[in-house]
Amino acid sequence: MDIDPDEEYHVLRFATYDMLVGHDNEAFLEAQGKIQSQQEELSQLKVKLQYLQELYDKSLTRLHRSGSSRGAGQSGACEKTAFSAYPPLQNTRTKLPQLDQPEYPDVNFWTRELWDKHCAYNKGKTNGLAQTAGKRGRPAKRTSDEVEDNEEVTKHPYIETVEGRPVSGLHLHRIGVKARSIWTSLANRGLAPEKFKKMDSAAKEYYFTEMCNEFFELRLCSDFWKLELWSSKNYPSWSQNHLEEKKETSKRRKLEKEARATQIAQTIAPPQPPTPQPEPSQPPPAPAPPFEPSQAQPPPPQPPSQPPRSTTPPLPNRAMRLTFETNCDNPEFFDDLDQQAATSSNAIQTAIQNSLGMQQEENEGDHDSSNSSRLGVGKEKPRALAVVGAGTTPKNFCMSDWLEKNPGGYKDDFEEYYKGLTAEQLQPFSAAAKDALNARARERQKTKQKK
């Protein structure tokens, strides 16, 4: 089916990406926006999934550790539920026997006693090239000039090859990676204690079998003491970072036990009223010594005497008292008093009602103003400025040209201007967008050719 080039823009399935972007196809741009938003949402969901997976692994590890700390008197059904997520350990490799020392005469440290003697003999000593005595603490790392050609720099020289040379640092790293993977498997099944010496026989047999089958150098000794020593030096750092410390100090346990006992005693014993405490008796102030006047110091002046204050209530106004005493026998006087009291009470009630009405009107006005402000009534939205987008579209080129003529223009003004343009007026902007897209396509092609 042959399509006229002028009709390609009207058939969506024949239009290319550059055509759709160049002609500012709203449906295509909307679809591209939805795809981008869904990709962002997918990436966020992946991050959440990874976080939930890590949280699940941590909670499962804690559950396994709590199951490993249970006493022997508990039922085995609870232990099975705690470690049901992991299958039981099974030795897929055979247990290897110990090697004979006469077959490997070049090994320097076959027994642990030889290694201890070597450490005691070389304790605090330096080599012949040293100019100062060795410092206390952790030994410093040796440089390449301080190491002989046939000597390997290693932290565990007792792990040797068949020729009696210490293994390399890379080989020690491989031993550590394998050992930590086995320790993690034991921890997932609740078989990894806080200290290596507390590991049970089954877990230790599994660990020794896997390590000795993987690394032959660990077998060049008696009773596998090299693996025992290496594990005792490296296991504490791993357990501190991967196992929660459950053992508390004796002082803290004692304080918690005392606090718990005190709380139980308070809940059982009835509350007792507080015992009144006697007020501390204060001695009376010592009397001041009598003043004796002298020639240098005359006696102090006495304050003027004041009349004693009367404790009786003040009498009413004299004029009111005289009026009341004069008209007490006249009944019309009491009628006038009742009328004045009724008038004053009515005036007070009217004033109270007026004040309450004014307050209610103010509250209603405040409520209406708050509702109107909450609903946005009477507020005008700020006008947005016209900003050129990053896409190579005719509309963006037109906006750039419009902003050169109208710097600081608003977006709604540009929209009205853009809607009023004819096809002939839009032609130069479409050509500029097409040229930009073609230039970008050529750059992409050059980049692909270089690769």
PEQUI-V297482 format. One record per residue. N is the residue number from 1. RES is the residue in three letters. PSI is psi in whole degrees, 0 to 359 (999 if undefined). OMEGA is omega as a letter, one per 30 degrees, with the letter a starting at -180 (none if undefined). D_LAST is the distance of its C-alpha to the last C-alpha in Angstrom with 2 decimals. Layout:
N|RES|PSI|OMEGA|D_LAST, N|RES|PSI|OMEGA|D_LAST
//
This chain:
1|MET|120|a|36.05, 2|ASP|130|a|35.28, 3|ILE|133|l|34.87, 4|ASP|136|a|35.73, 5|PRO|328|l|32.93, 6|ASP|337|a|35.50, 7|GLU|354|l|36.23, 8|GLU|330|a|32.66, 9|TYR|340|a|33.09, 10|HIS|347|l|36.20, 11|VAL|113|a|34.75, 12|LEU|323|a|32.62, 13|ARG|344|l|31.08, 14|PHE|355|a|29.76, 15|ALA|142|l|28.33, 16|THR|176|a|24.63, 17|TYR|318|a|23.27, 18|ASP|323|l|23.22, 19|MET|315|a|26.76, 20|LEU|319|l|28.09, 21|VAL|322|a|26.74, 22|GLY|327|a|27.74, 23|HIS|11|l|31.25, 24|ASP|53|l|31.72, 25|ASN|116|a|32.56, 26|GLU|320|a|34.58, 27|ALA|319|l|34.40, 28|PHE|317|l|30.62, 29|LEU|323|l|30.32, 30|GLU|319|l|32.94, 31|ALA|320|l|31.15, 32|GLN|321|l|27.91, 33|GLY|321|l|30.08, 34|LYS|319|l|31.73, 35|ILE|317|l|28.51, 36|GLN|318|l|27.34, 37|SER|322|l|30.82, 38|GLN|324|l|30.91, 39|GLN|319|l|27.62, 40|GLU|319|l|29.10, 41|GLU|322|l|32.32, 42|LEU|319|l|30.62, 43|SER|321|l|28.95, 44|GLN|320|l|32.40, 45|LEU|325|l|34.06, 46|LYS|319|l|31.73, 47|VAL|318|l|32.71, 48|LYS|320|l|36.35, 49|LEU|319|l|36.12, 50|GLN|319|l|34.78, 51|TYR|317|l|37.59, 52|LEU|325|l|40.20, 53|GLN|317|l|39.04, 54|GLU|320|l|39.43, 55|LEU|321|l|42.80, 56|TYR|319|l|43.90, 57|ASP|319|l|43.04, 58|LYS|317|l|44.99, 59|SER|324|l|47.97, 60|LEU|321|l|47.99, 61|THR|320|l|47.98, 62|ARG|322|l|50.86, 63|LEU|321|l|52.74, 64|HIS|320|l|52.41, 65|ARG|322|l|53.64, 66|SER|327|l|56.60, 67|GLY|328|a|57.41, 68|SER|336|a|57.36, 69|SER|3|l|59.84, 70|ARG|152|a|62.44, 71|GLY|170|a|65.70, 72|ALA|342|a|66.99, 73|GLY|350|a|69.61, 74|GLN|161|a|67.17, 75|SER|153|a|66.58, 76|GLY|346|l|63.73, 77|ALA|322|l|62.71, 78|CYS|321|l|61.27, 79|GLU|325|l|59.24, 80|LYS|321|l|57.79, 81|THR|330|a|56.70, 82|ALA|326|a|55.06, 83|PHE|26|a|52.86, 84|SER|342|a|52.54, 85|ALA|343|a|48.79, 86|TYR|138|l|48.16, 87|PRO|157|l|49.62, 88|PRO|155|a|52.05, 89|LEU|137|l|50.94, 90|GLN|131|l|51.40, 91|ASN|104|l|51.13, 92|THR|345|l|48.87, 93|ARG|153|a|49.43, 94|THR|150|l|52.78, 95|LYS|125|a|54.53, 96|LEU|143|l|54.37, 97|PRO|168|l|57.56, 98|GLN|149|a|58.02, 99|LEU|161|l|57.48, 100|ASP|136|a|60.26, 101|GLN|322|a|60.25, 102|PRO|336|l|61.72, 103|GLU|345|a|58.69, 104|TYR|75|a|56.42, 105|PRO|341|a|58.48, 106|ASP|351|l|55.63, 107|VAL|128|a|54.95, 108|ASN|319|a|56.45, 109|PHE|87|a|56.99, 110|TRP|326|l|58.23, 111|THR|162|l|60.51, 112|ARG|330|l|60.26, 113|GLU|321|l|63.35, 114|LEU|320|l|61.68, 115|TRP|321|l|58.79, 116|ASP|320|l|61.22, 117|LYS|320|l|63.24, 118|HIS|317|l|60.17, 119|CYS|321|l|59.18, 120|ALA|325|a|62.78, 121|TYR|321|a|63.10, 122|ASN|13|a|59.90, 123|LYS|123|l|60.43, 124|GLY|7|a|60.22, 125|LYS|159|l|59.76, 126|THR|169|l|57.22, 127|ASN|176|a|55.98, 128|GLY|340|a|57.60, 129|LEU|353|a|55.04, 130|ALA|141|l|55.58, 131|GLN|344|l|57.55, 132|THR|160|l|58.36, 133|ALA|153|a|59.56, 134|GLY|144|a|57.22, 135|LYS|155|l|56.92, 136|ARG|156|l|57.83, 137|GLY|200|a|55.29, 138|ARG|133|a|51.88, 139|PRO|144|l|51.01, 140|ALA|154|l|48.28, 141|LYS|137|a|45.12, 142|ARG|146|l|45.48, 143|THR|175|a|43.14, 144|SER|334|l|41.87, 145|ASP|333|a|44.79, 146|GLU|356|a|47.34, 147|VAL|136|l|46.09, 148|GLU|169|a|47.15, 149|ASP|323|a|44.86, 150|ASN|10|a|46.10, 151|GLU|142|l|46.30, 152|GLU|137|l|43.86, 153|VAL|114|a|43.61, 154|THR|153|l|44.42, 155|LYS|345|a|46.45, 156|HIS|77|a|48.18, 157|PRO|348|l|49.43, 158|TYR|342|l|51.84, 159|ILE|106|a|49.03, 160|GLU|164|l|49.00, 161|THR|181|l|47.71, 162|VAL|330|l|50.11, 163|GLU|357|l|50.30, 164|GLY|15|l|51.46, 165|ARG|142|l|48.36, 166|PRO|146|l|46.96, 167|VAL|160|a|43.78, 168|SER|167|l|40.58, 169|GLY|327|l|39.32, 170|LEU|321|l|36.38, 171|HIS|322|l|38.94, 172|LEU|325|l|41.00, 173|HIS|319|l|38.04, 174|ARG|321|l|37.68, 175|ILE|318|l|41.42, 176|GLY|321|l|41.17, 177|VAL|315|l|38.40, 178|LYS|316|a|40.46, 179|ALA|319|a|43.67, 180|ARG|326|l|42.33, 181|SER|321|l|41.06, 182|ILE|320|l|44.57, 183|TRP|323|l|46.22, 184|THR|320|l|44.21, 185|SER|320|l|45.38, 186|LEU|322|l|48.93, 187|ALA|324|l|48.67, 188|ASN|336|l|47.56, 189|ARG|9|l|50.76, 190|GLY|25|a|52.96, 191|LEU|9|a|53.56, 192|ALA|107|l|52.03, 193|PRO|180|l|54.80, 194|GLU|329|l|54.57, 195|LYS|147|a|55.58, 196|PHE|329|a|54.61, 197|LYS|339|a|58.28, 198|LYS|4|l|59.11, 199|MET|136|a|56.80, 200|ASP|171|a|58.92, 201|SER|322|a|59.39, 202|ALA|314|l|57.38, 203|ALA|321|l|54.25, 204|LYS|322|l|54.65, 205|GLU|318|l|55.12, 206|TYR|317|a|51.94, 207|TYR|314|a|50.03, 208|PHE|322|a|51.51, 209|THR|315|a|50.92, 210|GLU|318|a|47.22, 211|MET|318|a|46.63, 212|CYS|330|l|48.73, 213|ASN|334|a|47.10, 214|GLU|323|a|43.66, 215|PHE|115|a|44.58, 216|PHE|333|a|47.19, 217|GLU|335|a|47.83, 218|LEU|349|l|49.56, 219|ARG|352|a|52.23, 220|LEU|63|a|53.34, 221|CYS|176|l|56.25, 222|SER|133|l|59.41, 223|ASP|23|l|59.42, 224|PHE|40|a|55.67, 225|TRP|337|l|56.50, 226|LYS|317|l|53.13, 227|LEU|324|l|51.31, 228|GLU|315|a|54.14, 229|LEU|317|l|53.84, 230|TRP|320|a|50.05, 231|SER|321|l|50.20, 232|SER|336|l|53.01, 233|LYS|335|a|50.97, 234|ASN|340|a|47.70, 235|TYR|322|a|49.06, 236|PRO|319|l|50.62, 237|SER|323|l|47.40, 238|TRP|315|a|45.75, 239|SER|328|l|48.82, 240|GLN|328|a|49.06, 241|ASN|339|a|45.55, 242|HIS|343|l|45.66, 243|LEU|139|l|49.35, 244|GLU|138|l|51.53, 245|GLU|113|a|54.54, 246|LYS|342|a|57.54, 247|LYS|127|l|60.21, 248|GLU|163|l|61.98, 249|THR|156|a|64.31, 250|SER|327|l|68.00, 251|LYS|319|l|68.92, 252|ARG|320|l|66.67, 253|ARG|321|a|67.94, 254|LYS|318|l|71.49, 255|LEU|319|l|71.00, 256|GLU|321|l|69.47, 257|LYS|318|l|72.35, 258|GLU|319|l|74.91, 259|ALA|321|l|73.31, 260|ARG|319|l|73.25, 261|ALA|321|l|76.89, 262|THR|321|l|77.91, 263|GLN|320|l|76.20, 264|ILE|319|l|77.95, 265|ALA|324|l|81.28, 266|GLN|325|l|80.89, 267|THR|330|a|80.16, 268|ILE|312|a|83.15, 269|ALA|141|l|85.78, 270|PRO|150|l|87.38, 271|PRO|137|a|86.78, 272|GLN|142|l|89.62, 273|PRO|148|l|90.86, 274|PRO|138|l|90.13, 275|THR|131|l|93.04, 276|PRO|135|l|94.49, 277|GLN|130|a|94.18, 278|PRO|139|l|97.24, 279|GLU|138|l|96.81, 280|PRO|128|a|97.24, 281|SER|127|l|100.68, 282|GLN|134|l|100.71, 283|PRO|144|l|103.78, 284|PRO|148|a|105.69, 285|PRO|141|a|105.12, 286|ALA|138|l|107.64, 287|PRO|144|a|110.18, 288|ALA|143|l|109.90, 289|PRO|145|a|112.65, 290|PRO|144|a|115.40, 291|PHE|128|l|115.08, 292|GLU|110|a|117.72, 293|PRO|151|l|118.04, 294|SER|179|l|118.66, 295|GLN|325|a|119.44, 296|ALA|331|a|115.87, 297|GLN|104|l|114.24, 298|PRO|163|l|116.07, 299|PRO|147|a|115.70, 300|PRO|150|a|112.74, 301|PRO|143|l|113.57, 302|GLN|141|l|114.09, 303|PRO|150|l|112.01, 304|PRO|142|a|114.04, 305|SER|135|l|115.43, 306|GLN|147|l|113.90, 307|PRO|148|l|115.82, 308|PRO|140|a|114.94, 309|ARG|137|l|112.45, 310|SER|138|l|113.88, 311|THR|357|l|112.12, 312|THR|149|l|113.59, 313|PRO|152|a|111.33, 314|PRO|145|l|111.71, 315|LEU|154|l|114.26, 316|PRO|177|a|113.25, 317|ASN|143|a|113.75, 318|ARG|319|a|117.40, 319|ALA|318|l|117.57, 320|MET|321|a|116.04, 321|ARG|320|l|118.43, 322|LEU|320|l|121.41, 323|THR|317|a|120.33, 324|PHE|319|l|119.91, 325|GLU|329|a|123.25, 326|THR|318|a|125.02, 327|ASN|20|a|123.65, 328|CYS|336|a|123.38, 329|ASP|357|a|126.40, 330|ASN|118|a|125.14, 331|PRO|331|a|123.18, 332|GLU|332|l|121.65, 333|PHE|319|l|119.85, 334|PHE|326|l|117.93, 335|ASP|318|l|117.07, 336|ASP|322|l|115.52, 337|LEU|319|l|113.49, 338|ASP|320|l|112.15, 339|GLN|318|l|111.19, 340|GLN|321|l|109.39, 341|ALA|318|l|107.46, 342|ALA|320|l|106.41, 343|THR|317|a|105.30, 344|SER|322|l|103.22, 345|SER|320|l|101.56, 346|ASN|320|l|100.68, 347|ALA|321|l|99.18, 348|ILE|316|l|97.07, 349|GLN|319|l|95.77, 350|THR|318|l|94.94, 351|ALA|321|l|92.98, 352|ILE|316|l|91.05, 353|GLN|319|l|90.15, 354|ASN|319|l|89.03, 355|SER|321|l|86.78, 356|LEU|321|l|85.26, 357|GLY|318|l|84.63, 358|MET|320|l|82.90, 359|GLN|321|l|80.68, 360|GLN|319|l|79.76, 361|GLU|321|l|78.83, 362|GLU|319|l|76.63, 363|ASN|319|l|74.88, 364|GLU|321|l|74.33, 365|GLY|319|l|72.95, 366|ASP|321|l|70.55, 367|HIS|318|l|69.50, 368|ASP|320|a|68.88, 369|SER|322|l|66.90, 370|SER|321|l|64.79, 371|ASN|318|a|64.16, 372|SER|322|l|63.25, 373|SER|326|l|60.88, 374|ARG|321|a|59.33, 375|LEU|352|l|58.91, 376|GLY|17|a|57.50, 377|VAL|134|l|60.46, 378|GLY|2|l|60.99, 379|LYS|137|l|57.59, 380|GLU|134|l|55.15, 381|LYS|142|l|51.42, 382|PRO|143|a|49.66, 383|ARG|135|a|47.80, 384|ALA|142|l|44.02, 385|LEU|152|l|42.34, 386|ALA|125|a|39.82, 387|VAL|132|a|36.27, 388|VAL|131|l|33.24, 389|GLY|176|a|30.57, 390|ALA|346|a|26.82, 391|GLY|155|l|26.10, 392|THR|73|a|25.77, 393|THR|155|l|28.98, 394|PRO|326|a|31.91, 395|LYS|320|l|34.16, 396|ASN|320|l|32.22, 397|PHE|321|l|32.28, 398|CYS|319|l|35.98, 399|MET|321|l|36.66, 400|SER|318|l|35.05, 401|ASP|322|a|37.32, 402|TRP|323|l|40.30, 403|LEU|331|l|39.87, 404|GLU|326|l|39.93, 405|LYS|330|a|43.33, 406|ASN|74|a|44.47, 407|PRO|137|a|43.11, 408|GLY|22|a|43.80, 409|GLY|163|a|44.43, 410|TYR|160|a|44.73, 411|LYS|319|a|42.61, 412|ASP|326|l|45.54, 413|ASP|320|l|46.49, 414|PHE|322|l|43.03, 415|GLU|317|l|43.14, 416|GLU|320|l|46.46, 417|TYR|319|a|45.14, 418|TYR|324|l|42.03, 419|LYS|333|a|44.20, 420|GLY|358|l|46.48, 421|LEU|146|l|43.87, 422|THR|175|a|44.05, 423|ALA|324|l|41.32, 424|GLU|323|l|41.67, 425|GLN|332|l|41.30, 426|LEU|348|a|38.12, 427|GLN|314|a|36.56, 428|PRO|326|l|35.08, 429|PHE|323|l|33.51, 430|SER|321|l|31.94, 431|ALA|321|l|30.59, 432|ALA|320|l|29.12, 433|ALA|321|l|27.42, 434|LYS|319|l|26.04, 435|ASP|321|l|24.68, 436|ALA|320|l|22.99, 437|LEU|320|l|21.37, 438|ASN|320|l|20.20, 439|ALA|321|l|18.73, 440|ARG|321|l|16.86, 441|ALA|321|l|15.57, 442|ARG|322|l|14.43, 443|GLU|320|l|12.55, 444|ARG|320|l|10.78, 445|GLN|320|l|10.01, 446|LYS|321|l|8.75, 447|THR|318|l|6.39, 448|LYS|320|l|5.16, 449|GLN|323|l|5.42, 450|LYS|321|l|3.80, 451|LYS|999|none|0.00
//
